[in-house]
Each structure stands twice: as C-alpha cells, then as structure tokens.
Amino acid sequence: MIAYVVAIVLIAFIFDFSNGFHDSANSIATIVGTRVLSPLAAVIWAAAFNFAAAFAGSLAVAKAIGGGMIEQSIVNPNVILSGLLGAIAWNVITWLFGIPSSSSHALIGGYAGAAMARAGAAGITWGTKWVQTLSFIVVSPLVGLVAGYGLMVLVFWLFHRTSAARVDRFFRPAQLVSSALLSYSHGSNDAQKTMGVIVGLLVSARGAFAHETGLLRYLYLTDNNTIPHWVQLWAYTAISLGTLFGGWRIVKTMGTRITKLRPVGGFCAETGGAAAILIATHFGIPVSTTHTITGSIVGVGATQRITAVRWGIAGRIVWAWILTIPFAALMAALAYYVLAAIVRL
C-alpha cells in the first residue's frame, strides 16, 4: 500500500510536469509570436515566474480541489490514480493535435470520472465549486476577451498620435512584464490543482502512514485543510520544469494562428488574461489559463477587425474546451474499472 501511494504521488508530479509542458503556450505564445523573446529565452522566463508563485500565491484553489469537489469518503488511491491517468491521456491527445485544451479541466474531469465510476453520482460533491468551475468555462474566455479588447482600445486612444515604430519600442520591454505576470498567474492557479489531488490521496491513505518514521512520516496527513510545504515546493518545481521544456506545437497555434500579434497586442492579451486568472485564484476558483488567454488574444485581434481573428481555429479550440471534462472523465472511469480489477484495496 505504501509503495502504491508513493508511486501515485510521483505520477501526480508527472501530471504537473505535463501541465506545465502542455500549458507553456499560455505563458509564452504571445511573447514568441511577437518576437520579443526567442522560444528558449521565453520558456526560461516563464518557468522562473511559474516557480515564483510558490512564494506569494494563496492555497485556496488547492483546498477547493482537495476537499470541495469530490466526496472524500469514497476517495482511495485507485480513484486518484485513475483521475490522473484520464487527465494525462487527454493532455497527450490534445498535445499531439496541437490543440490548446485545459489541463486544469482535464484533471477535474478525470477526478470526477473516477469518483463516479466508484460511487455513481454520489461521488460528486455538487455545490458552489462545481458551479464556479463549470460557469468559468464560459466566463473566463469572455472575461479575457473583454479585458484584452478593452486594454487594446485604451492603448489605441492613448497612443493614437504616436508612430507604430515608437509604440513597438515602448511595448517590447513592457511585454516582458506582462508575460511575467501571466506566467506567475499560471503557476499560482495551475500548480495548486495537483497539490489538491495529492492532499486528497494522502488523507485517504493516512492509515498506512500513521506509524511511519523517517521521510515517510511526512506523508501522514489527517485533513484536507493543510497543504504540506514539500507538496507545494515539488508541485511548483514540476510545473516550472514542464514549462521549461515547453509544448511547441501549441505555441504555434496560440501565438500565430489565432490572430497576428504585435508587441502592443501581446501586452494587452497577457495583461488582461493574467488579471482574470489572478482574480479567480484569489477566490479559489480552478480556472483554465488556456481559456482565459485565448479569449484575450481573440479580443485583441477583434480590435483590428473581425476578420483578423481566424474563427475556424478559435472554433476548433472551443470544441476542445467543451469535450475536455467529459472525455477526461470517460478515460478516467475506464482506468478505474481496470485498476479496481487489478488492485484490491
């Protein structure tokens, strides 16, 4: 049992790595698309600020995932592992096709699918956090769109007498700040989801570690309200390393195929997206950074003209958003049935 739980903790950090790898496009696509930084410099920049969130971010999202969405009495190691496998499978599929789907919603869907496979509808804690999470599938890209559009209009008004070359010279260094803020917001929201899953796992398996000594004693956890420091540190490290290695297929879609961006547009998209994510993080809402920054990019593109946005690409992305939770849930449910037949708990 102990070895099984430890292995699942490691798999959770692998998922966190894949989250950073898959979602690195959120943080760097605009700054690469505007050629402010090279891809290598951009991922190093993003990874550094992903990790910086470990020292200043809240833990509200981690606590929501750890105890606010799934009925904790039915959680066991098989449920956690199945949820992770469903999320990882969906991340790999969407990465192969270069589709910017949400790792956050893949994890939530996988976790829910595994819980329902074990206990049916009773496995879900229907309430505020589910309402917030599902509603923000629609709300977060709209908030990003409005923020990106509004900031771009404001910049047009403030700099309408300034030449395009001077505007670019001003916003190229400014985009370093906005990209850092977006990377920070990404780390502060997304890394916490993995923390919440690990905490749920350790609480469900607390009996196995109650009398352990040495390093294993740190795996003993009695409730979902405490996030151990080692969980926080490793979660931020894993997502930062994932960002460092980057998901270049998705960078191309986000940075160049939705709309053509200049540094001023990249600044507005990143700033608008980061603001929306940080607000959601403050209130403990597991929001998708992918959805939010995509909405911001569309909003910025729409200020030029409606046809500046490649709506076919945007529509393909929206379909991925709609399908993420149910498909990750389905794959996790299948994984649970297999694991339940193999691993008897």
C-alpha positions as CSV (number, residue, x, y, z in Angstrom):
1,M,0.0,0.0,0.0
2,I,2.8,2.4,0.9
3,A,4.7,1.8,-2.3
4,Y,1.5,2.2,-4.3
5,V,0.7,5.6,-2.7
6,V,4.2,6.9,-3.2
7,A,4.1,5.8,-6.9
8,I,0.8,7.8,-7.3
9,V,2.4,10.9,-5.7
10,L,5.2,10.6,-8.3
11,I,2.6,10.2,-11.1
12,A,0.8,13.3,-9.8
13,F,4.0,15.3,-10.1
14,I,4.4,13.9,-13.6
15,F,1.0,15.2,-14.5
16,D,2.0,18.6,-13.0
17,F,5.1,18.5,-15.3
18,S,2.8,17.7,-18.3
19,N,0.6,20.6,-17.2
20,G,3.5,22.9,-17.5
21,F,4.7,21.3,-20.7
22,H,1.2,21.4,-22.3
23,D,0.2,24.9,-21.0
24,S,3.6,26.6,-21.5
25,A,2.0,28.0,-24.6
26,N,-0.3,30.1,-22.4
27,S,2.7,31.9,-20.9
28,I,5.0,32.2,-23.9
29,A,2.9,32.1,-27.1
30,T,2.3,35.8,-27.4
31,I,5.8,36.9,-26.5
32,V,7.2,34.4,-29.0
33,G,4.6,35.3,-31.6
34,T,5.6,39.0,-31.4
35,R,9.3,38.1,-31.5
36,V,10.1,39.9,-28.2
37,L,11.9,36.8,-27.0
38,S,13.3,33.7,-28.7
39,P,11.5,30.5,-27.8
40,L,14.4,29.4,-25.5
41,A,14.5,32.7,-23.6
42,A,10.7,32.8,-23.3
43,V,10.4,29.4,-21.7
44,I,13.2,30.2,-19.2
45,W,11.4,33.5,-18.4
46,A,8.1,31.8,-18.0
47,A,9.4,28.9,-15.9
48,A,11.1,31.3,-13.5
49,F,7.9,33.2,-12.8
50,N,5.8,30.0,-12.6
51,F,8.1,29.0,-9.7
52,A,7.9,32.5,-8.2
53,A,4.3,31.9,-7.4
54,A,5.4,29.4,-4.8
55,F,6.4,32.2,-2.5
56,A,3.5,34.5,-2.8
57,G,0.4,32.6,-4.1
58,S,-2.6,31.6,-2.0
59,L,-3.7,28.0,-1.5
60,A,-7.5,28.5,-2.0
61,V,-7.6,26.5,-5.3
62,A,-5.7,23.6,-3.8
63,K,-8.1,23.3,-0.9
64,A,-11.1,23.5,-3.3
65,I,-9.7,20.6,-5.4
66,G,-8.6,18.6,-2.3
67,G,-12.0,18.8,-0.5
68,G,-14.6,20.8,-2.3
69,M,-15.5,18.8,-5.4
70,I,-15.4,15.1,-4.7
71,E,-17.0,13.2,-1.8
72,Q,-13.9,12.5,0.3
73,S,-15.3,9.3,1.9
74,I,-15.1,7.5,-1.4
75,V,-11.6,8.7,-2.4
76,N,-8.9,6.0,-2.4
77,P,-5.6,5.6,-4.3
78,N,-7.3,3.9,-7.2
79,V,-9.7,6.9,-7.7
80,I,-6.8,9.4,-7.6
81,L,-4.6,7.3,-10.0
82,S,-7.5,6.9,-12.4
83,G,-8.2,10.6,-12.4
84,L,-4.6,11.4,-13.1
85,L,-4.4,8.8,-15.9
86,G,-7.5,10.2,-17.6
87,A,-6.1,13.7,-17.4
88,I,-2.7,12.7,-18.7
89,A,-4.2,10.8,-21.6
90,W,-6.3,13.8,-22.7
91,N,-3.3,16.1,-22.4
92,V,-1.3,13.8,-24.7
93,I,-4.1,13.6,-27.3
94,T,-4.6,17.3,-27.5
95,W,-0.8,18.0,-27.5
96,L,-0.4,15.6,-30.5
97,F,-3.0,17.6,-32.4
98,G,-1.7,21.0,-31.2
99,I,-5.0,21.9,-29.6
100,P,-4.8,24.3,-26.6
101,S,-7.1,22.4,-24.2
102,S,-7.2,22.9,-20.5
103,S,-5.0,20.7,-18.3
104,S,-7.0,22.0,-15.3
105,H,-10.3,20.8,-16.6
106,A,-8.8,17.6,-17.8
107,L,-7.7,16.9,-14.2
108,I,-11.1,18.0,-12.7
109,G,-12.9,15.8,-15.3
110,G,-10.6,12.9,-14.7
111,Y,-11.0,13.1,-10.9
112,A,-14.8,13.4,-11.3
113,G,-15.0,10.5,-13.7
114,A,-13.0,8.2,-11.4
115,A,-15.2,9.2,-8.4
116,M,-18.4,8.5,-10.4
117,A,-17.0,5.1,-11.6
118,R,-16.7,4.1,-8.0
119,A,-19.8,5.6,-6.4
120,G,-22.0,7.0,-9.1
121,A,-23.4,10.5,-8.8
122,A,-22.9,10.3,-5.1
123,G,-19.2,10.5,-5.7
124,I,-19.5,14.2,-6.6
125,T,-19.9,17.0,-4.1
126,W,-22.4,19.1,-6.0
127,G,-22.1,22.7,-4.9
128,T,-20.5,26.1,-5.2
129,K,-17.2,24.9,-6.5
130,W,-18.7,22.9,-9.3
131,V,-21.0,25.9,-10.3
132,Q,-18.0,28.2,-10.3
133,T,-15.8,25.8,-12.3
134,L,-18.3,24.9,-15.0
135,S,-19.6,28.5,-15.3
136,F,-16.0,29.7,-15.7
137,I,-15.6,27.6,-18.8
138,V,-17.7,30.3,-20.4
139,V,-16.9,33.2,-18.2
140,S,-13.1,33.0,-18.2
141,P,-12.6,33.4,-22.0
142,L,-15.3,36.1,-22.1
143,V,-13.5,38.0,-19.3
144,G,-10.2,37.5,-21.1
145,L,-11.8,38.7,-24.4
146,V,-13.3,41.8,-22.8
147,A,-10.1,42.6,-20.9
148,G,-7.9,42.2,-24.0
149,Y,-10.3,44.2,-26.2
150,G,-10.7,46.9,-23.5
151,L,-7.0,47.3,-22.9
152,M,-6.3,47.4,-26.7
153,V,-8.9,50.1,-27.2
154,L,-7.4,52.1,-24.3
155,V,-3.9,51.8,-25.8
156,F,-5.2,52.9,-29.2
157,W,-6.7,56.0,-27.5
158,L,-3.6,56.8,-25.5
159,F,-1.1,56.3,-28.4
160,H,-3.2,57.4,-31.4
161,R,-0.7,60.2,-32.1
162,T,2.3,58.0,-31.8
163,S,4.0,56.3,-34.7
164,A,3.8,52.5,-34.9
165,A,7.6,52.2,-34.6
166,R,7.6,54.1,-31.3
167,V,4.7,52.1,-29.9
168,D,6.6,48.9,-30.7
169,R,9.7,50.2,-29.0
170,F,7.7,51.0,-25.8
171,F,5.7,47.8,-25.6
172,R,8.5,45.3,-26.4
173,P,10.0,45.7,-22.9
174,A,6.6,46.2,-21.4
175,Q,5.6,42.8,-22.8
176,L,8.3,41.2,-20.6
177,V,6.4,42.5,-17.6
178,S,3.0,41.3,-18.8
179,S,4.4,37.9,-19.8
180,A,6.0,37.5,-16.3
181,L,2.6,38.4,-14.7
182,L,0.8,35.8,-16.9
183,S,3.4,33.1,-16.0
184,Y,3.1,34.0,-12.3
185,S,-0.7,33.7,-12.5
186,H,-0.5,30.4,-14.4
187,G,1.7,28.9,-11.7
188,S,-0.4,30.2,-8.9
189,N,-3.6,28.7,-10.2
190,D,-2.5,25.5,-12.0
191,A,0.1,24.1,-9.6
192,Q,-2.4,24.2,-6.9
193,K,-4.7,21.6,-8.6
194,T,-2.1,18.9,-8.4
195,M,-1.5,19.9,-4.7
196,G,-5.2,19.3,-4.0
197,V,-5.2,15.9,-5.6
198,I,-2.1,14.8,-3.6
199,V,-3.6,16.0,-0.4
200,G,-6.8,14.1,-1.2
201,L,-4.7,11.0,-1.8
202,L,-2.7,11.3,1.4
203,V,-5.8,11.9,3.6
204,S,-7.4,8.8,2.1
205,A,-4.3,6.7,2.8
206,R,-3.5,8.2,6.2
207,G,-3.8,4.9,8.0
208,A,-0.9,3.5,6.1
209,F,1.4,6.2,7.3
210,A,0.2,6.8,10.9
211,H,3.1,5.0,12.5
212,E,5.8,5.6,9.9
213,T,9.1,7.3,10.8
214,G,11.8,8.9,8.7
215,L,10.8,10.5,5.4
216,L,7.6,8.5,5.2
217,R,6.2,10.4,8.2
218,Y,5.8,13.4,6.0
219,L,3.2,11.5,4.0
220,Y,0.9,11.3,7.0
221,L,-1.9,13.9,6.7
222,T,-5.1,14.0,8.7
223,D,-7.3,16.6,6.9
224,N,-7.6,18.5,3.6
225,N,-7.0,21.9,5.2
226,T,-3.3,21.5,5.4
227,I,-1.0,21.6,2.4
228,P,2.4,20.4,3.4
229,H,5.3,22.6,2.3
230,W,7.0,19.8,0.5
231,V,3.9,19.3,-1.7
232,Q,3.8,23.0,-2.5
233,L,7.6,23.1,-3.4
234,W,7.5,20.0,-5.6
235,A,4.3,21.0,-7.3
236,Y,5.8,24.4,-8.3
237,T,9.1,22.7,-9.3
238,A,7.3,20.2,-11.6
239,I,5.1,22.7,-13.4
240,S,8.1,25.0,-13.8
241,L,10.2,22.3,-15.3
242,G,7.4,21.3,-17.6
243,T,7.2,24.9,-18.8
244,L,10.9,25.0,-19.3
245,F,10.7,22.0,-21.8
246,G,7.7,23.6,-23.5
247,G,4.9,22.5,-25.8
248,W,6.0,23.9,-29.2
249,R,3.0,22.5,-31.2
250,I,0.6,24.5,-29.1
251,V,2.8,27.6,-29.1
252,K,2.3,27.8,-32.9
253,T,-1.5,27.7,-32.6
254,M,-1.7,30.2,-29.8
255,G,1.0,32.6,-31.0
256,T,0.5,32.8,-34.7
257,R,-2.7,31.0,-35.9
258,I,-5.5,32.7,-34.0
259,T,-4.5,36.2,-35.0
260,K,-1.4,38.2,-35.9
261,L,0.1,40.0,-32.9
262,R,2.4,42.9,-32.4
263,P,4.1,43.7,-29.0
264,V,1.3,46.1,-28.0
265,G,-1.3,43.3,-28.7
266,G,0.8,40.8,-26.8
267,F,1.0,43.1,-23.8
268,C,-2.8,43.7,-23.8
269,A,-3.6,40.0,-24.2
270,E,-1.2,38.9,-21.4
271,T,-2.2,41.6,-19.0
272,G,-5.9,41.0,-19.5
273,G,-5.5,37.2,-19.2
274,A,-3.3,37.5,-16.1
275,A,-5.7,39.8,-14.3
276,A,-8.7,37.5,-14.9
277,I,-6.7,34.4,-13.6
278,L,-5.4,36.2,-10.5
279,I,-8.9,37.3,-9.5
280,A,-10.2,33.7,-9.9
281,T,-7.2,32.3,-7.9
282,H,-8.0,34.8,-5.1
283,F,-11.5,33.4,-4.8
284,G,-10.3,29.7,-5.0
285,I,-11.8,29.1,-8.5
286,P,-10.0,26.4,-10.6
287,V,-9.9,28.5,-13.8
288,S,-8.4,27.5,-17.1
289,T,-5.4,29.6,-18.1
290,T,-5.8,28.3,-21.6
291,H,-9.4,29.5,-21.9
292,T,-8.6,32.9,-20.5
293,I,-5.5,33.8,-22.6
294,T,-7.2,32.5,-25.7
295,G,-10.1,34.8,-25.1
296,S,-7.7,37.7,-24.5
297,I,-5.9,37.0,-27.8
298,V,-9.3,36.9,-29.7
299,G,-10.3,40.2,-28.0
300,V,-7.1,41.9,-29.1
301,G,-7.4,40.6,-32.7
302,A,-11.0,41.8,-32.8
303,T,-10.0,45.4,-32.3
304,Q,-8.3,45.4,-35.7
305,R,-11.3,43.9,-37.5
306,I,-13.5,40.9,-37.0
307,T,-11.8,39.1,-39.9
308,A,-8.4,39.5,-38.2
309,V,-9.4,36.6,-36.0
310,R,-9.2,33.1,-37.6
311,W,-12.6,32.0,-36.3
312,G,-12.2,28.5,-37.6
313,I,-9.1,27.9,-35.4
314,A,-10.9,29.6,-32.5
315,G,-14.0,27.3,-33.0
316,R,-11.8,24.2,-33.0
317,I,-10.3,25.3,-29.7
318,V,-13.8,25.9,-28.2
319,W,-14.8,22.4,-29.2
320,A,-11.8,21.1,-27.3
321,W,-12.9,23.1,-24.2
322,I,-16.4,21.5,-24.4
323,L,-15.1,18.0,-24.8
324,T,-12.3,18.1,-22.2
325,I,-14.2,17.4,-19.0
326,P,-16.4,14.6,-20.3
327,F,-13.7,12.9,-22.3
328,A,-11.2,13.0,-19.5
329,A,-13.9,11.7,-17.2
330,L,-14.6,8.8,-19.5
331,M,-11.0,7.8,-19.8
332,A,-10.5,8.1,-16.1
333,A,-13.6,5.9,-15.5
334,L,-12.3,3.2,-17.8
335,A,-8.9,3.4,-16.0
336,Y,-10.7,3.0,-12.7
337,Y,-12.5,-0.2,-13.8
338,V,-9.2,-1.7,-14.9
339,L,-7.4,-0.7,-11.7
340,A,-10.2,-1.9,-9.4
341,A,-10.0,-5.3,-11.1
342,I,-6.2,-5.4,-10.6
343,V,-5.5,-3.6,-7.3
344,R,-7.6,-4.7,-4.4
345,L,-7.8,-2.0,-1.7
